[in-house]
Amino acid sequence: MTQPTPPYTAADIQMIVAATEQHSLSPGQPDADGNDPCSCGQWREGADGSSWDEHMAEVSLAALAAAGRLMPADASTEWTWKHNNYVSTASATTDREEAERAVWRCRTANPGDPVRLMRRTVTDWTPAGVKP
């Protein structure tokens, strides 16, 4: 399953609205089976068991994917901390709470310095020495 990457910006929301406006249920124009189709021609009521809401969710996700606002389904997320310009890659973990505790420890040890939680999405690994 594809995962959205919130928070959504006003531009993201406008993109979703624009994408969904291009779709409309056409109740006055049933197909041969008597089902109501979408104006896009890619979905019709009862054809694949999905609902109108599911079709609109797919349209919204496609709009976000086109803008690069979705993580791939096979992505894994790692968390770590950043102190000033140093990112602690050695402390990277898939446990967000553990990374948040590391941020707290770093902030406690360095009061007044900028320390923040960092997220990295890994979708693929390339062996060292191999050009992608």
N, C-alpha and C positions, 0 to 999 in steps of 0.2 A: 504494500500500500504506500502511496506517495504521501509525504508529510508536508503540510504547509509550514512556512517559516514566519510566524508572526513576530512582532506586531505588524499589522497591515497599515500601510500609509494611505493617505487620501488618494494618491495616484493609483495604488493597488485597487482600492474600492471603486474608483471611477472605471478602471479597466474591467473589473468584474461586471459592473453595471452595463458598460458598453457591450460586453460579450453576451450578456443575458438578454439585452434588448434586441439582439438579432434573432432571437428564438421566441416563438409564440405558439401556444397550443391552438390548433385550428379546429374548434369544435363544430363549426358549420361545414367542414369538408372531410367527412369520414372516409377512410380508405375502403377497399373492397370488403374487408372483414367487419366494417362498422366501427373501427377504432379511430380515435382522434390522433392525427399525426402532428409532429412539430413542423414548423415552417422550414427548418433546416433540411428536412428530408432524411435525416440520419436516425431519427427515433420515431416510434409510433407506439401508442398506448397498447400494452399487452403483448407486444412483439417479442421482447426478450425478458419479460417478467420484471423489468425495472419500472419504477414510478417516475412521474414528472419531476418530483423533487430530486431523485437520483440523477436524472438527465441534467437538470440545472446545476447540480453539484459537479458533475463531470465537466460541464461547460466552464464553470468558475475555475476549477483546477487547471483546465487547459489554458485559460487566460493567464493564470499565475505562472504556469510552467513556461509559457512563451516569454515571460519577462524574467525568467531565471529565479523566481521566488519560491521554488519547491526543491526539497532535497530528494534525490532519487530514492526509490524504495529500498535499494541495497546499501544505503549509506549507513555508516556507523558514526556516532558522535563522540568526540573526546573533549574533555574539559581540563583546563589548567588555569594558572594565574599569570598576570603580567604586573611587574613592578617597574615603574618608570618605563624604560624601553626594553627591558629584559623579559622575555617570555620563557617560562619554565617548561620546556618540552620534556625534560626528564620526569616531571611530576604529572604528566598527562594521564588522565584516567577516564574511564567511561562512567564513573560514579560522580554525578554532579554534586551531591552533598559532600563527598570527600573533597572535591575541588573547592567548594565554598568554605569548608573548614580551613583549607590551606590559605585561601584569600584572607580569612579572618586572622590567622596566625601571622601572615605577612604584614597586614595592616597594624596589628598590635606591636610587632617588632619595629615597624617603620612608620610611626605616627606622622601624619602630614604629607607623606609621599603618596602619589597616585598608585593604587593597587586595584586591579579589576579582574573579574572572571572572564575567561576567554573560552570560546567554543570553536572547534574545528570539525568539519565534516569530511570523513574519509570515504571515498567510494571505490577506490582502486589502489593497489600497490604495484609499483614497478620495481623489479629487482635492481640493485645497485649496478651501475655500469651499462645498463640497457637504456637506449634512447627511446622515449615514448613515441 
